[in-house]
């Protein structure tokens, strides 16, 4: 069991929420003290993958805590040194671009910015249809920034979505452990799903 405190942020890659919630359940079962964080879209949008109410209820039930879902609520994360690690799972191309460019206009980007002021690790679980096209430069930039780590990821559909990559959410507990040790879990890029 661990006593590490984790901020667990979701952005709007709704098709991966089921896998993200499963990884979150594993983290809480391992004893991590997890606080949920949601982007504006992750908190408020209903999609074919579940309603906003269902997603919020699942997050709060798994973590046993209220969701941080406003910029104002996320700002104290750094000053109060709330977390040992901040996880963004899933992390969309939009959030990747904002983090790579230092844009701070959502609860998740504020949480990351605030957390990084203490030189503490951030773990990214990529989920984007353009990882091998428009988002590639942002993944590359973040991979070179200090205190950023990645959950292993792979192409998820080489036939229908050849530029798409998604994190292996089953590897998230191992990636969390590595990031808490300021170490990148290897390999980062896994074999593609055909």
C-alpha positions in Angstrom: 0.0 0.0 0.0 1.1 3.5 -0.7 0.3 6.9 0.8 1.1 8.9 -2.3 -1.4 11.6 -3.2 -2.5 11.7 -6.8 -4.5 14.2 -8.8 -6.4 12.3 -11.5 -7.5 14.6 -14.4 -9.8 13.6 -17.3 -10.2 15.5 -20.5 -12.7 14.9 -23.3 -11.6 11.7 -25.0 -14.9 10.1 -23.9 -14.4 6.9 -25.8 -11.6 6.0 -23.3 -13.4 6.9 -20.1 -14.3 3.3 -19.3 -10.6 2.2 -19.5 -9.6 5.3 -17.5 -12.2 4.5 -14.8 -10.9 1.0 -14.6 -7.3 2.2 -14.2 -8.5 4.7 -11.5 -10.2 1.8 -9.6 -6.8 -0.1 -9.6 -5.0 2.9 -8.3 -7.4 3.4 -5.4 -7.3 -0.3 -4.7 -3.5 0.0 -4.4 -4.0 2.6 -1.7 -3.3 5.8 -3.6 -5.1 8.8 -2.2 -6.7 10.1 -5.4 -8.6 13.4 -6.1 -10.5 13.6 -9.3 -10.2 16.6 -11.7 -12.2 17.2 -14.8 -11.9 19.6 -17.7 -15.0 21.7 -18.5 -16.0 19.2 -21.3 -15.3 16.1 -19.3 -17.4 17.5 -16.4 -20.3 18.7 -18.4 -20.8 16.9 -21.7 -23.0 13.9 -22.2 -22.0 11.6 -25.1 -22.8 8.2 -26.5 -20.2 6.9 -24.1 -22.2 8.1 -21.0 -23.9 11.0 -19.5 -22.2 13.8 -17.7 -24.0 12.8 -14.5 -22.9 9.1 -14.9 -19.3 10.1 -15.4 -19.3 12.5 -12.4 -20.9 10.0 -10.2 -18.4 7.3 -11.2 -15.4 9.6 -10.6 -16.6 10.7 -7.2 -17.6 7.1 -6.1 -14.2 5.6 -7.1 -12.2 8.4 -5.4 -14.6 9.1 -2.5 -14.0 12.9 -3.1 -15.6 15.8 -4.9 -14.3 16.6 -8.4 -12.2 19.7 -8.9 -13.8 21.2 -12.0 -13.2 24.9 -12.0 -10.0 26.9 -12.6 -10.5 28.5 -9.2 -10.6 25.1 -7.5 -7.5 23.9 -9.4 -5.3 27.0 -8.7 -4.4 26.1 -5.1 -3.0 22.6 -6.1 0.6 23.9 -6.4 0.6 26.4 -3.5 -0.9 23.8 -1.1 1.3 21.0 -2.6 -1.7 18.8 -2.8 -0.3 16.0 -4.9 2.8 14.0 -5.3 1.8 13.2 -8.9 -0.7 14.6 -11.4 -2.1 12.2 -13.9 -4.0 13.3 -17.1 -5.8 10.3 -18.3 -7.1 10.6 -21.0 -5.2 13.6 -22.4 -6.6 14.9 -25.7 -4.7 16.6 -28.5 -6.3 19.9 -27.4 -4.9 19.5 -23.9 -1.5 18.3 -25.2 -1.3 21.5 -27.4 -2.2 23.7 -24.5 0.3 22.1 -22.1 3.1 22.2 -24.7 2.4 25.9 -25.4 1.9 27.0 -21.7 -1.8 27.8 -22.3 -3.8 27.8 -19.0 -7.5 28.1 -19.5 -9.2 24.9 -18.2 -9.3 23.2 -14.8 -6.9 20.5 -16.1 -4.3 22.9 -17.6 -4.5 25.0 -14.4 -4.0 21.9 -12.3 -0.9 20.9 -14.3 0.6 24.4 -14.3 0.0 24.8 -10.6 1.4 21.3 -9.8 4.5 21.9 -11.9 5.5 24.9 -9.8 6.8 22.4 -7.3 8.8 20.4 -9.8 6.6 17.4 -9.2 5.8 14.8 -11.9 3.0 14.9 -14.4 1.9 11.6 -16.1 0.2 11.9 -19.5 -2.0 9.2 -21.0 -2.4 10.2 -24.6 -5.6 9.6 -26.4 -5.9 11.4 -29.8 -6.8 10.6 -33.4 -3.9 12.9 -34.6 -1.0 11.7 -32.4 1.0 10.9 -35.6 0.1 14.1 -37.4 -0.9 17.5 -35.9 -0.4 16.4 -32.2 3.0 14.7 -32.8 4.9 18.0 -32.2 3.2 18.5 -28.9 3.9 15.0 -27.7 7.5 15.5 -28.7 7.7 18.8 -26.9 6.2 17.5 -23.7 8.5 14.4 -23.8 11.4 16.8 -23.7 10.1 19.0 -20.9 11.2 18.3 -17.4 8.8 16.5 -15.0 6.6 15.1 -17.8 6.2 11.4 -18.2 4.0 9.2 -20.5 1.9 6.1 -20.0 2.8 3.6 -22.7 0.7 4.1 -25.8 0.1 2.5 -29.2 -1.7 3.0 -32.5 -5.3 1.8 -31.8 -6.6 1.2 -35.3 -4.0 1.3 -38.1 -6.6 0.7 -40.8 -9.3 3.2 -40.0 -7.3 5.7 -38.0 -3.6 5.5 -39.0 -2.6 8.7 -37.1 -4.4 7.7 -33.9 -2.7 6.6 -30.7 -4.1 5.8 -27.3 -2.6 5.0 -23.9 -2.5 1.5 -22.5 -4.6 2.2 -19.5 -3.8 -1.2 -18.0 -0.2 -0.1 -17.7 -1.2 3.1 -15.8 -0.4 1.7 -12.3 3.1 0.8 -13.4 3.5 4.2 -15.1 2.4 5.9 -11.9 4.9 4.1 -9.9 7.7 4.9 -12.3 6.7 8.6 -12.5 6.7 8.9 -8.7 10.3 7.8 -9.0 10.9 10.4 -11.7 11.4 7.6 -14.2 9.8 7.0 -17.6 8.3 3.6 -17.9 9.6 1.7 -20.9 8.8 1.0 -23.6 6.8 4.2 -24.3 5.5 3.1 -27.7 3.9 -0.3 -27.9 3.1 -2.5 -30.8 0.0 -1.4 -32.8 -3.4 -3.0 -32.6 -4.4 -4.2 -36.1 
